[in-house]
Structures are given as structure tokens and as C-alpha cells.
Amino acid sequence: MVHSKTAFVVYGVHKDGLKDPDGNLFIDYDLIAKSKEALKAQDIELVEEELIVATKQEAKDILLPLAKDDSIDTLVLFSGTWVWAAHMIAAIREFAKTGKGIVIWTHDGSQGWRPVGGLVLDAALNEIGINHKFVYGGADDIATVKRISNYCKASALKKSMEMTTLRAFGGRGMGQTCGVADPSQWMRMFGIDIDTRDTYELVELAKSIPQSEVDAMCDWIDANFNDKVERVEGNFRSIRLYLALKALKERDGYDYYTIQSFPGMGDYYAATCFAQSMMLNDGVPTATLSDFNTCLSSIMIMGLSKDPIYYGDLQHTDKKRNEIKIIGDGAVPPCLANEAGVKLAGHGIPTEGEAGGMSIDLVCKSGEGVLARVSRVKGEFQIVVAKCEVVQPDPAELEKRRHECGIPFWPHAFVQVKGDSGALMENWGNEYGCLGYGEDLYDQIIDFGKLMGIKVVAF
């Protein structure tokens, strides 16, 4: 999960103790302090500039060093009073070249003429096309504060992706034409390098994992799952594949990865279900079938949520109940299990990996969140997002509900969509449902799309 480090800069010409004709300071220092504390309460780390910016030279002196500070991902410009926009605009333009997020926060209240200072600067940035967010409201209004903090976290996500590496193991899986990537587009838009390798080294490394490490992992599973690992070679290969992925990531330093799974590795060595489950559980964004759009969805959701993503087949939508079932082929982070816990299962379908291997059997925990994914339409990215709630079926009906799909031992999430589930299906853009936990994800993902210049279809 990303952490936002945000610069907080107050601006306004009527400063340095200047009072209005009624004898009140134009600048409300108590209000500024409360506004800073409100952002900190939303887990935003602030870099606080004490100088109130009014002149062109002050704007240069404050904003240009912030632009060069790579630890900062967002700039909050707080309207202290009215301002001459011409004194601010050139320095803000230089800051905007970095791609970092910019917020103009105008606290409500008539005293001090803050709305005037906010509106004139907002109009100036719009006039020359500087991407930013304008927020009007008070520090005592949680909705206002979250509009700012959510944007800051979206900006932090955008910055976190720059100069990172995605390792692609193998080629396209299951003939998915809707998950392919243009590496140049990924570098241009996100700053992510796609480094493609075959699976030979991964498999050879997996074969070389000492049995003692495999045994230790078996003991961990025995202690944390509802059942114990059957000590057979097929299960050992699943564990070796996970340990090999961990070792390669640590050795080579890539940040995310995709894996072909099958045809290929799942046919001659092991299905990737268990390995993918555990890598997601470790906080590593990934996707099977070399589905780059699902991997990008993983990067987005896991960057903003405390919980890992669950991506599985968007297996069925009941339009009358607005319920969607997400059922993945054995891959789900174990930490998402409900109170019933986690069990082991076999992969189950030889046509999707003849070598077989372990998979995860669970029902996802309850919680507020989103269904969200990135896809491409005519080569251009778009994000589809909808609010949802993960719910638990009636215990008396659970087994029946799990048998509806014919593969009851694959992991299930029962999702109540807060919107038109039919329209969501018609705009979704892939077979995989991407589930993220977190009440603020919806607004953060919309802000991320706006920051990236990606079309957002929000339900």
C-alpha cells in the first residue's frame, strides 16, 4: 500500500499581519493548523512550508525545490486569502511538469476572502491546461478532507509506478487477446519496464529448491490452514514454484510479474494456483495467463488497499439480486478467507494444467470495496469501477451455492454490487473480476484515472 508525502503550501497576498478594515487578520493561522491536522489524520505525511507565498520570487523559491524533491508526490495549495494568479502560475507550471498531483484547497468561510483566492487560481490553471483538483470545503468536513487525501494517495500510486519493472514469465495464456501489452505504451504512460523471460530458469530454480525449505513451508501450511499438506511430489512442486518465484524476485529486484501458467508450465511442471495465491498474500501484484491488464489492475488495487486483490473469473451475475460471483481457478490470497478459514484443494481441471498441483479453497471475508479493472479499448486504456460489498450467503445455503458452478472447491467471493450489475457486465472488458477491499478505493481509483488521463467508467 502506497504512502503519500504531500507538500502543503499556503498562498495569499494579504499576509505578514495585515488586517482587514474590521481589524481581523486576513490569514487565519488556526484554520491552517486545523487543516493540516485533518490531512495528517488521514495518514498523509505533510511537508509544511512556513512561508505564505505571494510574489513570483516566493513561488519560485518554494515550489521549484518541491518539484525536484523525489520523495514528494503531491502539492496542496491552500488558499489563505486572495492572490494575484500571475505571481503563482509560472512556478506551478514548472511543478506540474513532474507529473505530481496538484490540489487547490479552498476552505469555506467569508472572512479572509479565501474563496476568491481559490477560484482565481483554479481558473488560471484551467486556462493553460494544468491538470489539478479543486476542492472547496472545511477541515471539519470529513468528506472534503477525504476528497483531498484520496487524491493524494492516487498521486502517490502514480508516482510509485515510475521506474519499476514487470517481469513477464512466458507468453500469452489460454489465447487471451484481451490481456496483451504494448511495452512502449506501458513505459510512456506508467514508467514501467516489461522484462520478458521464458519459464526455463524459473522451473530449473524450482527443481533445485532444497527439500528442507519445502518441508518448512509444509509446516507453515499445517499451522495456518485447516488441513495438512499431503506429502506427495505434486504438492511439493507447487511449493517449490512459490519459493522459486520469491527467490527470483529477491535476486532480480522486479516489482510485479505475470506468468503464462498454461499452456506450458501447468502442463509439464505444476499449476501456478498455489504460488500465485501466496505471492499475492505476500503483497506482490501479479496475474496469471500473462494477462497484463489484470496485473495492472492488481498494481492499482494493491497500491491503494491494505488487503491484496482477489482476481478470479467473473463467473456469474444475478441481475435480479445485483449479485456477482467471483470464482478463481484455485488462486486467492489466503488472508482474504472468512471465519471458516483456508483449506487446500487440487487444481481440478486437466485441460487447464495437466501437471496438476495445489490450490486454495476458501470463501472471501465480508467487507466494503470495489470491483475495478483496467482494460483496453482500441488500444487505449480505460478503468471500470463499481462500489460493492462482499457478503456471506446463508450458511444453510452455502454448499448449494458453491455447487452452482460445478467446481465447489475453487475460491468464491459473493459480491453485492451497488449499482446496475447488468450494465457493469456490459462494460467490464475481461473475464476476470478484480475485487479490492476498502471504502475509499472507489474515489481513489477515479482520481488515479484522471491523473493518468485514462477514461473512467464509474458505476
BELTA-V514899 format. One record per residue. N is the residue number from 1. RES is the residue in one letter. OMEGA is omega in degrees with one decimal (* if undefined). BURIAL is # if it has 16 or more other C-alpha atoms within 10 Angstrom, else .. Layout:
BEGIN
n = {N;N}
res = {RES;RES}
omega = {OMEGA;OMEGA}
burial = {BURIAL;BURIAL}
END
This chain:
BEGIN
n = {1;2;3;4;5;6;7;8;9;10;11;12;13;14;15;16;17;18;19;20;21;22;23;24;25;26;27;28;29;30;31;32;33;34;35;36;37;38;39;40;41;42;43;44;45;46;47;48;49;50;51;52;53;54;55;56;57;58;59;60;61;62;63;64;65;66;67;68;69;70;71;72;73;74;75;76;77;78;79;80;81;82;83;84;85;86;87;88;89;90;91;92;93;94;95;96;97;98;99;100;101;102;103;104;105;106;107;108;109;110;111;112;113;114;115;116;117;118;119;120;121;122;123;124;125;126;127;128;129;130;131;132;133;134;135;136;137;138;139;140;141;142;143;144;145;146;147;148;149;150;151;152;153;154;155;156;157;158;159;160;161;162;163;164;165;166;167;168;169;170;171;172;173;174;175;176;177;178;179;180;181;182;183;184;185;186;187;188;189;190;191;192;193;194;195;196;197;198;199;200;201;202;203;204;205;206;207;208;209;210;211;212;213;214;215;216;217;218;219;220;221;222;223;224;225;226;227;228;229;230;231;232;233;234;235;236;237;238;239;240;241;242;243;244;245;246;247;248;249;250;251;252;253;254;255;256;257;258;259;260;261;262;263;264;265;266;267;268;269;270;271;272;273;274;275;276;277;278;279;280;281;282;283;284;285;286;287;288;289;290;291;292;293;294;295;296;297;298;299;300;301;302;303;304;305;306;307;308;309;310;311;312;313;314;315;316;317;318;319;320;321;322;323;324;325;326;327;328;329;330;331;332;333;334;335;336;337;338;339;340;341;342;343;344;345;346;347;348;349;350;351;352;353;354;355;356;357;358;359;360;361;362;363;364;365;366;367;368;369;370;371;372;373;374;375;376;377;378;379;380;381;382;383;384;385;386;387;388;389;390;391;392;393;394;395;396;397;398;399;400;401;402;403;404;405;406;407;408;409;410;411;412;413;414;415;416;417;418;419;420;421;422;423;424;425;426;427;428;429;430;431;432;433;434;435;436;437;438;439;440;441;442;443;444;445;446;447;448;449;450;451;452;453;454;455;456;457;458;459}
res = {M;V;H;S;K;T;A;F;V;V;Y;G;V;H;K;D;G;L;K;D;P;D;G;N;L;F;I;D;Y;D;L;I;A;K;S;K;E;A;L;K;A;Q;D;I;E;L;V;E;E;E;L;I;V;A;T;K;Q;E;A;K;D;I;L;L;P;L;A;K;D;D;S;I;D;T;L;V;L;F;S;G;T;W;V;W;A;A;H;M;I;A;A;I;R;E;F;A;K;T;G;K;G;I;V;I;W;T;H;D;G;S;Q;G;W;R;P;V;G;G;L;V;L;D;A;A;L;N;E;I;G;I;N;H;K;F;V;Y;G;G;A;D;D;I;A;T;V;K;R;I;S;N;Y;C;K;A;S;A;L;K;K;S;M;E;M;T;T;L;R;A;F;G;G;R;G;M;G;Q;T;C;G;V;A;D;P;S;Q;W;M;R;M;F;G;I;D;I;D;T;R;D;T;Y;E;L;V;E;L;A;K;S;I;P;Q;S;E;V;D;A;M;C;D;W;I;D;A;N;F;N;D;K;V;E;R;V;E;G;N;F;R;S;I;R;L;Y;L;A;L;K;A;L;K;E;R;D;G;Y;D;Y;Y;T;I;Q;S;F;P;G;M;G;D;Y;Y;A;A;T;C;F;A;Q;S;M;M;L;N;D;G;V;P;T;A;T;L;S;D;F;N;T;C;L;S;S;I;M;I;M;G;L;S;K;D;P;I;Y;Y;G;D;L;Q;H;T;D;K;K;R;N;E;I;K;I;I;G;D;G;A;V;P;P;C;L;A;N;E;A;G;V;K;L;A;G;H;G;I;P;T;E;G;E;A;G;G;M;S;I;D;L;V;C;K;S;G;E;G;V;L;A;R;V;S;R;V;K;G;E;F;Q;I;V;V;A;K;C;E;V;V;Q;P;D;P;A;E;L;E;K;R;R;H;E;C;G;I;P;F;W;P;H;A;F;V;Q;V;K;G;D;S;G;A;L;M;E;N;W;G;N;E;Y;G;C;L;G;Y;G;E;D;L;Y;D;Q;I;I;D;F;G;K;L;M;G;I;K;V;V;A;F}
omega = {-176.7;176.1;-177.1;171.1;-168.0;174.2;-179.1;-175.5;176.2;178.9;179.0;-175.0;-174.9;-172.7;176.8;175.4;-179.0;-178.9;175.4;-178.0;176.5;177.3;179.3;175.5;173.6;-178.2;178.6;-174.8;177.3;178.9;177.5;-179.7;178.9;-180.0;176.8;-178.8;179.1;177.5;178.8;179.2;176.5;176.1;173.7;175.6;-175.8;164.8;-169.9;176.4;-176.0;-178.6;173.1;-170.3;178.9;-173.6;177.2;-178.6;177.4;177.8;176.7;-175.1;-177.3;-169.7;-177.0;174.5;178.0;177.6;-178.0;-178.6;-175.3;179.7;-177.2;-179.5;-175.3;174.4;172.4;175.8;-174.8;-178.9;177.7;177.9;-178.4;-171.6;169.4;-175.7;179.9;179.6;-174.1;-161.4;-176.2;179.6;176.8;178.1;178.3;178.3;-176.4;178.6;-179.8;-175.8;177.9;-179.2;178.5;176.2;166.6;-179.0;176.9;178.3;-178.8;-177.8;-176.1;-177.7;177.2;177.8;179.7;-179.5;179.8;178.8;177.9;-175.7;-177.9;178.8;175.3;180.0;179.8;179.2;176.2;-176.8;-177.0;171.3;175.8;-179.5;-179.0;176.2;176.8;-178.0;177.5;178.5;-171.8;178.0;178.6;179.6;-174.2;179.1;177.2;-177.6;-179.4;174.6;178.7;-176.6;177.6;177.1;178.5;-179.5;175.1;177.5;176.5;176.3;179.1;-178.4;-177.6;-177.9;-175.5;178.1;174.6;-174.7;172.5;176.4;178.7;179.0;177.1;-176.1;-175.1;-179.5;175.6;176.3;-177.9;174.1;-176.3;178.7;-177.2;-175.6;167.6;-175.8;179.3;177.0;178.5;179.4;-178.1;-173.4;-171.2;-175.6;-178.5;175.6;175.8;-176.4;-172.8;176.3;169.6;-174.4;-174.5;-177.1;179.9;-179.3;179.7;177.5;178.2;179.7;-175.2;-179.8;-178.2;179.4;-180.0;177.6;176.4;180.0;178.9;177.9;176.1;179.3;178.7;178.7;179.4;-176.6;-171.5;178.5;-178.8;-179.5;-177.4;-179.1;170.8;-174.9;177.9;-171.5;-179.5;178.1;177.8;179.4;177.1;179.9;179.4;179.8;177.1;-178.7;177.8;176.7;176.8;-176.9;179.3;178.4;178.9;-178.4;-171.6;172.9;175.2;-171.1;-178.8;176.7;166.3;-179.9;-174.8;178.1;175.7;1.5;-179.0;-173.3;-179.1;179.1;-172.9;177.3;179.2;169.8;-173.4;-171.5;-176.2;-179.1;179.3;178.6;-175.5;177.5;173.4;178.7;177.6;177.6;-179.3;176.4;-177.0;174.4;174.5;176.7;-176.0;179.4;-174.2;179.5;174.5;176.4;177.2;175.0;177.2;178.7;-178.3;-175.5;-177.7;174.4;-174.5;-174.4;174.2;-180.0;174.8;178.9;162.2;173.0;177.1;-179.8;172.8;-159.4;-179.8;173.8;173.8;-173.9;-178.5;-179.2;-175.5;-178.6;174.7;173.3;172.9;-176.4;-179.4;-178.0;172.0;-177.8;177.4;177.1;-178.9;-178.0;179.1;-176.9;172.7;-173.4;178.7;175.4;-170.6;172.7;174.4;175.6;171.0;-179.4;166.1;-176.4;-176.1;178.6;177.2;178.8;-172.9;-179.1;179.2;-178.9;-177.2;170.6;-175.4;179.5;178.1;167.6;-173.9;-179.0;176.9;175.2;174.6;178.8;-178.6;156.9;-175.3;174.5;174.1;174.4;176.5;175.4;-175.8;175.3;-179.6;-178.7;166.1;178.2;172.8;-176.0;177.2;173.9;-180.0;173.4;174.9;-173.3;178.6;175.6;172.9;-178.7;-179.9;-177.8;-168.9;-177.9;177.2;179.7;-178.5;178.5;-177.9;-175.7;-179.1;177.8;-170.4;-175.4;172.5;-175.4;-176.9;165.0;177.8;-166.7;175.2;-177.8;177.2;-176.3;-178.0;-176.0;177.8;177.3;177.0;178.6;-176.1;-179.9;-164.0;173.0;177.2;178.4;-173.5;168.6;-178.1;-173.5;176.0;178.8;176.3;-176.2;-176.0;-175.0;-176.2;-178.7;-179.8;-179.8;175.8;178.1;178.5;178.1;179.7;177.7;-177.0;-175.8;-179.7;176.1;178.8;173.7;-172.6;178.7;*}
burial = {#;#;#;#;#;#;#;#;#;#;#;#;#;#;#;.;.;.;.;.;.;.;.;.;#;#;#;.;.;.;.;#;.;.;#;#;.;#;#;.;.;.;.;#;#;#;#;.;.;.;.;#;#;#;#;#;.;#;#;#;.;#;#;#;.;#;#;.;.;.;.;#;#;#;#;#;#;#;#;#;#;#;#;#;#;.;#;#;#;.;#;#;#;.;#;#;.;.;#;#;#;#;#;#;#;#;#;.;.;.;.;#;#;#;#;#;#;#;#;#;#;#;.;.;#;.;.;.;.;#;#;#;#;#;#;#;#;#;#;.;.;.;.;#;#;#;#;#;#;#;#;#;#;#;#;#;#;#;#;#;#;.;.;#;#;#;#;#;#;#;#;#;#;.;.;.;.;#;#;#;#;.;.;.;.;.;#;.;.;#;#;#;#;#;.;#;.;.;#;.;.;#;#;.;#;#;#;.;#;.;.;.;.;#;.;.;#;#;.;.;#;.;.;.;.;.;.;.;#;.;.;.;.;#;#;#;#;#;#;#;#;#;#;#;#;#;#;.;.;.;.;.;.;#;#;#;#;#;#;#;#;#;#;#;#;#;#;.;#;#;#;#;#;#;#;#;#;#;#;#;#;.;#;#;#;#;#;#;#;#;#;#;#;#;#;#;#;#;#;#;#;#;#;#;#;.;#;#;#;#;#;#;#;#;.;.;#;.;.;.;.;#;#;#;#;#;#;#;#;#;#;#;#;#;#;#;#;.;.;.;#;#;#;#;#;#;#;#;.;.;.;#;#;#;#;#;#;#;#;#;#;#;#;#;#;#;#;#;#;#;#;#;#;#;#;#;.;.;.;.;#;#;#;#;#;#;#;#;#;#;#;#;.;.;.;.;.;.;.;.;#;#;.;.;.;.;.;#;#;#;#;#;#;#;#;#;#;.;.;.;#;#;.;#;#;.;.;#;#;#;#;#;#;#;#;#;#;#;#;#;#;#;#;#;#;#;#;#;#;#;#;#;.;#;.;#;#;#;#}
END
